[in-house]
Amino acid sequence: MPTFVDQTKIEVQAGKGGDGMVAFRHEKYIPNGGPAGGDGGRGGSIIFVADSGLRTLMDFRYRRKFKADNGENGRIKSQYGRGAKDLYLKVPVGTVVSDFFTGEIIGDMTKKGQELVVAKGGRGGRGNIHFATSVNTAPEIAENGEPGEFRTLKLELKVLADVGLVGFPSVGKSTLLSVVTKAKPKIAAYEFTTLTPNLGMVVLNDGRDFSMADLPGLIEGASQGVGLGIQFLRHVERTKVILHLVSMDPNNGRDAVEDYKIIRKELSNYTADLTKKREIIVASQMDIPGSDEKFADFKQGLEELGIEEPIFKISSVTHQGLEPLMNKAADLVAEVEASQEVEEVTTEEKNYKFKPEVDESFKVERVGEHEFVVTGAKIERLVQRTNIEHQDGIMLLARKLKNMGVDDALRAKGAVDGDDVTIGDISFEFVQ
């Protein structure tokens, strides 16, 4: 069985857009050919696709960096560069994608086939066919392609199951799952029997079915990260119904009522109050001699706490009480589903959601007697897209910088003719 991976960090780099081309028609019998530089192609985006066939984030454990292809540059004769293919990465259904540094949720992959663009490919630069005017009929102007987005992402898998089995370690959760489903979890008699969530499908005689997850055992302090802690509670978030198993083994040295209270406390202390979920209390391991006496004490203790819900007595070994328990679980799942709006993957959910706001402000800083540095997201992006190999491109950039107020800001900082100004990767001489 592969190691379960439910949280990981990766880096994604979308492709750069191709550069626009500066070219002119030079064909026989066409004396006034005009500009003929094509546009660059779009860079490839990186897109996650929710796949119900995956159960872990194992694919991202050893490969953590993903890069999409760049778009082709524009060509002569008004030929556009080829756009790069998008890079599709499969993730398990139930994966939450967030920005690693800010914690901002980018997407929640809750439905099979759902797509999410996590890094958008850069636009291709325009060729000089777009810059011809009545004044300048032969422009030597083209744009560079935009860089693709780079993001550091945190992927977190929250198992999607209709019914979740909770309880202290070794109360019989894995055994129950193995009996009522075709899942084959590893079972042993030691603390934290289950180290990873196991999923199975329960199919009833009346044709109803639901998914069930055997989740890692809880201990006191789990909501603060003790033991498997948060790793476990993360998966309970997704379940519609909780089966709370309490062992009736009289020889385990534990108080059943106290065990129940501790687990409920940990569920309530989690960031999302999990006690609001529908719960079925299950007295497990009823085949052990002396279990009936312990069950009587357990039932009385719950009544003293004001809990009068029916308690299901089961034995996974003898199959006692399993059928009515599964029927009740199916009933509650149906009730919860009926109370929730049916959601389907919409066209909007396949669109790119993360749209960072572009800060239009800039800052001028004096770093030497005759040296200045201009910083700002929008202004650096403008410089990146400018092709400075041609004089027309440089003149166009100079006009745009002046219109944005960069010249005035430099003069206000004391810049004079001949001073060096740096914006991004480009340095130039300041001219009044």
Salt bridges, closest charged atoms under 4 A:
ASP6 OD2 - ARG234 NH1 2.97
ASP6 OD2 - HIS235 NE2 3.16
ASP19 OD1 - LYS16 NZ 2.73
GLU27 OE2 - ARG25 NE 3.25
ASP39 OD2 - HIS130 NE2 2.83
ASP51 OD2 - LYS90 NZ 3.82
GLU72 OE1 - ARG75 NH2 2.93
ASP86 OD1 - ARG42 NH1 3.07
ASP99 OD2 - ARG151 NH2 2.97
ASP108 OD1 - ARG238 NH2 2.77
GLU140 OE1 - HIS390 ND1 3.55
GLU143 OE2 - ARG126 NH2 2.92
GLU143 OE1 - ARG385 NH2 2.72
GLU146 OE2 - ARG123 NH2 3.08
GLU146 OE2 - ARG381 NH2 2.27
GLU146 OE2 - ARG385 NH1 3.89
GLU156 OE2 - ARG234 NE 2.65
ASP162 OD1 - LYS240 NZ 2.77
ASP206 OD2 - ARG208 NE 2.92
GLU237 OE2 - LYS158 NZ 3.22
GLU258 OE2 - LYS261 NZ 3.25
ASP259 OD1 - ARG254 NH2 2.85
GLU279 OE2 - HIS244 ND1 3.00
GLU279 OE2 - ARG264 NH1 3.06
ASP331 OD1 - ARG208 NH1 2.60
GLU335 OE1 - ARG278 NH1 3.12
GLU337 OE2 - LYS240 NZ 3.78
GLU343 OE1 - LYS111 NZ 3.47
GLU349 OE2 - LYS111 NZ 3.22
GLU360 OE2 - LYS378 NZ 3.64
GLU369 OE2 - HIS370 NE2 3.76
ASP408 OD1 - ARG411 NH2 2.57
ASP419 OD1 - HIS370 ND1 2.83
